[in-house]
């Protein structure tokens, strides 16, 4: 099962994980969504690669019909696409999540009433 064609994906996922960790203090909610989404997508990708490589071998040994192998492959792909969609929802949520309410922004250290001069 050669993973060489997947190296660019692994690099992007690793970069996303590192970026989420580095931005954790500044945006913990966005970072959490991004981290979860990337982990879900990457683990699913690896699991599907392993299943696509490993499943047909014992199925062939135990006499499973080719049509049944195809049916299982389609089912695995369908479930995988659903889980992958959840991962992408998490990543997109990380991008577009509300960065804070107006009340939170008004009470930031540079905008707090205690730090503003009296008129």
C-alpha positions in Angstrom: 0.0 0.0 0.0 2.1 2.9 -1.2 1.4 6.2 0.6 3.7 8.2 -1.6 1.0 9.9 -3.6 -0.6 11.1 -0.3 2.5 12.9 1.0 1.3 16.3 -0.2 -1.9 15.7 1.8 0.0 14.7 4.9 2.1 17.8 4.7 -1.0 20.0 4.4 -2.7 18.2 7.3 0.4 18.5 9.5 0.7 22.2 8.7 -3.0 22.7 9.6 -2.5 20.8 12.9 0.6 22.9 13.7 -1.2 26.1 12.8 -4.2 25.2 15.0 -1.9 24.4 17.9 0.1 27.7 17.5 -3.1 29.8 17.4 -4.8 28.0 20.3 -4.4 30.8 22.8 -5.6 33.4 20.4 -8.6 31.5 19.1 -9.3 28.4 21.1 -12.7 27.6 19.6 -11.6 28.0 16.0 -8.4 26.0 16.7 -10.4 23.2 18.2 -12.8 23.0 15.3 -9.9 23.1 12.8 -7.9 20.5 14.7 -10.9 18.1 15.1 -11.8 18.5 11.4 -8.3 17.8 10.2 -7.9 14.8 12.5 -11.2 13.4 11.3 -10.4 13.9 7.6 -6.9 12.5 7.9 -7.7 9.5 10.0 -10.6 8.6 7.7 -8.3 8.9 4.7 -5.8 6.5 6.2 -8.5 4.1 7.4 -10.1 4.0 3.9 -6.7 3.4 2.3 -6.0 0.5 4.6 -9.5 -1.0 4.1 -9.2 -0.7 0.3 -5.9 -2.5 0.4 -6.5 -5.1 3.1 -10.2 -6.1 2.8 -10.1 -7.8 -0.6 -7.3 -10.1 0.4 -9.1 -12.1 3.1 -12.3 -11.8 1.3 -10.8 -13.5 -1.7 -9.2 -16.2 0.5 -12.6 -17.0 2.2 -14.4 -17.1 -1.1 -16.4 -13.9 -0.9 -17.9 -13.1 -4.3 -16.5 -10.1 -6.2 -19.9 -8.5 -6.2 -20.1 -8.6 -2.4 -16.6 -7.1 -2.2 -17.9 -4.3 -4.4 -21.0 -3.8 -2.3 -18.8 -3.5 0.9 -16.5 -1.1 -0.9 -19.4 1.2 -1.9 -20.8 1.1 1.6 -17.4 2.0 3.1 -17.1 4.8 0.6 -20.6 6.2 1.4 -20.0 6.1 5.2 -16.5 7.6 4.6 -18.0 10.5 2.6 -20.5 11.2 5.4 -17.7 11.3 8.0 -15.5 13.3 5.7 -18.3 15.8 5.3 -18.5 16.1 9.1 -14.7 16.8 9.1 -15.2 19.6 6.5 -18.0 21.1 8.4 -15.7 21.3 11.4 -12.9 23.0 9.3 -15.4 25.4 7.7 -16.8 26.2 11.1 -13.3 27.0 12.3 -13.0 29.5 9.5 -16.3 31.1 9.9 -17.0 30.8 13.6 -18.1 33.9 15.4 -14.9 35.5 16.7 -16.7 36.8 19.8 -19.8 38.7 20.7 -20.0 42.5 20.8 -19.9 42.4 24.6 -16.7 40.3 24.6 -15.1 42.7 22.1 -16.0 45.7 24.2 -14.5 44.2 27.3 -11.2 43.5 25.7 -8.2 45.1 27.5 -7.7 47.8 24.9 -11.5 48.7 24.9 -12.4 48.2 28.6 -14.0 51.2 30.4 -11.3 51.2 33.1 -8.6 51.9 30.5 -10.4 54.7 28.7 -9.8 58.3 29.9 -12.6 60.2 31.6 -14.1 62.9 29.4 
